[in-house]
């Protein structure tokens, strides 16, 4: 998947977890937790859904790398060859 596809899929998953999220207002460099209410269970669901939909294994030690949109996209590109 390329970056644009990864971004679209990541935002779609975030919208499932945080329905009132406004993607156009999302700061790609700021942590998700600093921008909207997401608790640890929501964050875990986000990571697990990324794994399932993208077919990548994300070790728990790497979860912090997925805490912002830019970090998430960079990590997923490295895992998917995007």
Phi, psi and omega in degrees: 000143176272173185301320181296318178293318178297319179297314180299316180292319178298315179294322178298318179293316178300320180293331176291325183273324181233081186302333181270008178296138176252097185306326182291342180260000182287128176272115185298337183264341182275150180295146179302318183296332178281342185258331180205164183285112176219122180267180185296327179291317177299318180296318177298317177299321177300310182296315181295324178290321174302313180303311184296310185288326183264351179068036179240148175267129179241105179294148182305327180297337180268354182308318180299336180290346182260015188280351175226163181297314180296317178297319179298311181296317178299316180296313182294324175300319180292329181277331184256355182074023183288000000 
